[in-house]
Amino acid sequence: MMHLILADSELEINPWNRKELLDSSIHHRIMEKNRMAKRQGRPDITHFFLIVAMESLLNKYGLLRVYVHTRNDEVIYIAPETRIIKNYNRFKGLILQLFEKKKVPFDNPLLVLENKSLKELIDELKGKKILFTRRGRKVEIKKLHEIMEEDVICIIGGFSSGYFLTKGIENMVDDIISIYDGMLPAWTVAMEAIAAYERFKF
Amino acid sequence: MMHLILADSELEINPWNRKELLDSSIHHRIMEKNRMAKRQGRPDITHFFLIVAMESLLNKYGLLRVYVHTRNDEVIYIAPETRIIKNYNRFKGLILQLFEKKKVPFDNPLLVLENKSLKELIDELKGKKILFTRRGRKVEIKKLHEIMEEDVICIIGGFSSGYFLTKGIENMVDDIISIYDGMLPAWTVAMEAIAAYERFKF
């Protein structure tokens, strides 16, 4: 099984209007005025990540579990059969509902939100813990499958700039890997991790 | 070089309001009333496909060229350095502008639209032509890199149901491949094709 965690993702309610998610493509002015970090408010990153991960062949074969950890130490558990809403605005509406009700749909929930740190989430799971960051040791793409094991926990940052907010994250993992010298979008790293595990597994 | 073509993609102007793209998530009622095919109006598929392809490692290494062919025999050429707009509504606005002006930005265009059939596009390009469809011969994911060559043209459907509209498409290609028994989203096939070529090439 591959466990795939989007860590410290920039997913939160808009503090100035609690009826919507913070989205920097819309709220950049008020964010700037209030000196909020530029990296905040990126539900689009989580959306693209989930679109790639949940629709992957690996997930169709039942070998993937996906989690979204947020900057405020919440964890979203995503049932493997979940079909992620393609429409971005409706996706944001769903995540807002999840923040409010903690599960959606309320009966037979597919998404469940719990207050939980990344450390607590990792401790629940079984497998080799691999952190992806450009600060890690360089592994060539063609050899990425060689670091995989039967059970792996792959951790990818859910932000567009900066570094993980979770302190001491390096001490929570077994291996720290870089697949490129620069920043990569979360879904590109997810795609490479998934393809490498498929290559290891299939 | 890998040439990646999204073929017969469901990208067109809304015939009832030529100031926007047709989008079935918004226009489903009027589409149904006018007996338009359910598969039409899916700019989201092109968006996700481009987000995956253009942000891939393969593209960062300069080894990928991406084309979007539409149901109305238009071809969009996408410069490798193009950063696809993440916001869906703004992406649709950009594609609308492209339909109107044939290039965006008008000076130093990154996207160029030409009236051209899939056959004409394929004939321009050099490489082994591989069509991805569930009707093709089955190739296991772990062996997908073996069908790659130095120059390949990979063709993926840009629609969510049905089959390619381009007639005789099977006769335009060298190989017809299936990587899964059911329908797969275009971006999932793109991800697998890109990962396979990276494995062949890197």
Interface residues (C-beta under 8 A of the other chain):
Chain A: S25 D44 F48 I51 V52 E55 S56 L57 K60 K86 N87 Y88 N89 R90 E140 I141 K142 I179 Y180 G182 L184 P185 W187 T188 M191 E192 I194 A195 E198 R199 F202
Chain B: S25 D44 F48 I51 V52 E55 S56 L57 K60 K86 N87 Y88 N89 R90 E140 I141 K142 I179 Y180 G182 L184 P185 W187 T188 M191 E192 I194 A195 E198 R199 F202
